């Protein structure tokens, strides 16, 4: 049986050329959905060919953005910034996302699946988590049908954090842990996040879902696990968080990237990347590392190259 693509419901994914958006797009295509992406990089090679149509964000032209969203039933929003850079700030990312939400309403989109983060709160002292909390409230008050997905640290092929930890462990003689390393995190597999997002996109119920894996690690425990799997000989040491951040900035100049941010360190130390709810992802990071130890960390993954260059 063939599906007439002209009669399929249109799903729009922001950032299908990125990381999480790419896996959401793959999942939608695998179940026969028609997909269009909104992107800030419309001239980049399209990994999906003619399977996925492309439009620019046009945050500076809400009417054009509304036209790009017309005909869609569901919007999967992964748009955000990991850190401020150049003219891009958290405040601007919040403003852009609010423009996107308003354009979706104007275009007649039925449902929005919004990717947030665990423990997002508009009252958070950390700008990353505060911005995410502000946007969760905007989604809830939009009068659109919604699902808010709250992942922790996402791992998988092409991820940045886990991959770069492995890279540093194999390329440098010393690896620095900020603070005592006893704070926790609960990594979730990117394909599990995509599955959760797409499944909730098919529902009509409003919901907030933590996307979290089945394993919780102390940070030092995770570092030593990765070190063991990639056979690292690096000496693992502890530094005060402020010194660890200073060192990360120095290394950032070497690799021409932002290695670590204050929000990331402080969010980790405050245990904001762990959920109090039952796990929703099934893939264990420890098993995944066993299967991919020969490929993880072989190349440095640059956030600046991925999003800004």
N, C-alpha and C positions, 0 to 999 in steps of 0.2 A: 504493500500500500504506500503510495506517495502522498506527501503533504504539499498542497498548493501554498507556496510561500506568500502569495498575495493575500491569502485569507488568514494567515497566522497572526496572532496577537504580537504586537511589537513590544519588546523589552529593551530598555535603554540602560546601559552600564556606563558610568563615568569611569574613565581610566582603564579601558580594556587593554591598552598597551603597557600598563603598569604591572603590578604584582597581584594583589588580591583581585582586582578587577578582571585580570586575564583569566584567573581560575573560575570566577563566577561566569564569565562569558563562555568558557569551555563547557561548564556544566549546563548552561542554558542551551547551547548548541547541541549537546549530546542528547537532550530530551526533545529536540525538534523545534526549539523556539527561534523566532526571528529576533535578531539583535542589531542594535545600533549603538555606537559609542560616542560619548562626548569627551573631548580630550583637549588638553592644552598644547598637544604636539601633533596636529593633524597631518603634518608632512612626514612623520616617521613611517618606516615600513610597517605595513599592516600584516601582522602574523596570521590573520584569519582570511586574508584575501578578500574575495567578493562575498564571503559569508557574513561579514560585518560591515555595515556602512558607517561613515565617519562624519562627524560635525564638530566644529569648534565650540568652546564654552560660551563665548560672547557675553561674559559677565558685564561688559561695558555697554551692551545693547540688549536689554531684557526682552524686547519684542522679538529680536532675532533668536534669542535663546528659547523663547516660547514656541516659535515656529519649529525649531529643531526638535522639540519635545512632543509636538502634536502627533496624534495617532498612537502614542504609547499607552499601554495599560499599566505597566510597572516600571518604576525607576529604581535601579540599584546604585546607590551613591557611595562611592569609595573616596570621593574628593576630600583631601585634607593636606596639610603640610607637616612634615616631621619636625621641622625647626624653621625659624625665621631665616630668610636669606635674601640679601639685596632689598628689593621693594616688596618682597613677599613677607607678610607678618601673620601671626595668629589672628589678629583683629581683621585683617583683610580676608583671610580664609573663612572666618565666621560670616563676614558680610557677603562674600561670594556665595556661600552655601545658602544663606537666606534668600538671595536673589534666585538661586536655582530652585528652592522650594516654592517660592511664589510663582516662578515660571511654570513649574509642574502643575500647580493648581490652575493657573490660567489656561494651560494646554489641555486640561481635562484628564490628566494622569489619575488612575484609580488608586494606586498604592505605591508607597515609597519604602524601600528596604535600605535603611541607613546604617552604615558601618561606623560604630563609635569605638569605645574602649571600656574595659572593665573599670568600675568605680569612677566613671565620669561624674562630675558634679560642678554646677555653676558656682558653687561656693568654694571650690578647691583653691588652695594657695598656689598651685602649679598651673601655669598658663595653658599647657597642652590639655590637661584634664578639665580645666575650667572651660576652655573653648568647646571641647566635646560636650560638656554638660549644657552649655548655652544652646548648642545646636539640637541636643536631644529635646529640650523644652520647645524649641521652634518646630521640630517635627511633630511633637505631640499636639501642639496648638494649631497645627496647619489645617486641621479638618480633613486631611487625607487619611485614608487607611494606611497604617504603618506597622513596620517591624523594625525595631532597633536592635542591632546585633553588636554585642560587646566582646570583642576578642581581647586576648592578652597578648603575649609575644607570639607572633605567627612564624612558624618554621616550614621549610620545604625547599624544593629546588628554587634557586634564584633569591632566596631570602637574604636579608642583609645581616641581621644581628648574629644568628647562630653561625652562618657562613664566615663572617668576619672574625668572630671569636676563634674559630678553627684556624683561620688564616694567620692571625696574630700568634697563636700558640705554636704554629709551625715555622714562622718567619723570624720571631724575636726570641732572645734568650730568657726574657723575663716577661711575665704576665701579671698585671696589677689588678687586684680586687679592691674596689672602694669599700672602706669600712671593714666590718667584721665578716661580711659575706654570709651572715645567717638569715638574711631576709629571703623571702621566697618568691618564686614565679611558677606559672602554670602554663607552659607552652602549648600551643594548639596548631595542628597541621593545617596548612593552607587549603587543602582539598576538603577538609572537614568544615572549615569556615565557609567555603563556597557552597557546600551541600546544605549547611544550615541556612544560609542566605536564600538560596533558591527554594528550598522547602517552605520557608516562611513567606516567600513571595507568592506562593500559590494559595495562601490562606486569606481569609477576610478579617480575621481577628486582629485587633491591636495588641502588640506584645513587645516586651523587652527580654532578650535572650542573651545570656552570657555564652560566648563561644570559647570554651576552655577544654584543655586536654585532660586525660585521665591521670597524669602524673604531676605531682608538686615537688619541686626541688628547692633546696637552699641554693643560693647563687653559687657559693663555693663548690657545692656538690655537683652542680651542673658543669662548672668550668672543669673540674677534675674528670668528670665523665667524658666530656668532649676531648680533653687532653689525652685520656687513655685511648679513645677510639682512633684518634689521628696520630697516635704514638709520638706525642710531643715530649720534648726534653726541656721545655721551658720551666724555669723556676717560678712558682706561683707565690706572690707576696701580697701583703696588705698595705694600703696607704690610706690616710685620711681622705674622705671624699673630695675635698677641695684640691688636694694634691693630685689625686687621680684624674680629676677634670683638667687640671693644668697640664699634666702629662699627655692626656688625650688630645688637647689642642696642639701641642708640639708635634705629636705623631700625625695629626690631621694635616699640618703643613707638609709633611713628608709625602703623604698619600694624596694630597690635594682634595680633601674631603672633610666633612664634619663627622668625627668618629663617635662621639658621645655628647649628649647634651645634659645640662643641669636637671631639666625636668625628668629625663630618663633615669638618672642616678637617684634623684630624690624620690621619684615614684617607685622605683625598685625598693629603696630602703624603707619606704612607708608601706610596703607590701600591697601596693595598688594593682599589681599584676597577678593577683590570685583571686579566685571567686569563692564566695561562701556557699554557692549553689552546687548541685551535683554536676559532674562533667558532662558536656554535650558532644565533645569530640571523642572519637574512638582510637585514633592513632597515637601510639606511645612514642615519644621522642627517642627513648632509649632503643627501641626496636628499629626506628628509622635510621638512627646513627649507625647501628650495626650493619644495615643494608647499604649505606651510602658513605661509609668511612673513607673509601678510596677517592671520592669526588668532592666531598665537602671541604671548603677552604682552599681549594687549589688556586683560585683567583680571588682577588679582592673585589668586593661588590661596592661600588661607589654610589651613594645616595645623590650626590650632586650630578653625576653623569646621568643617572636614571631620570631625574626630575627637572634639572635646571640647565643642562647643557645640550 
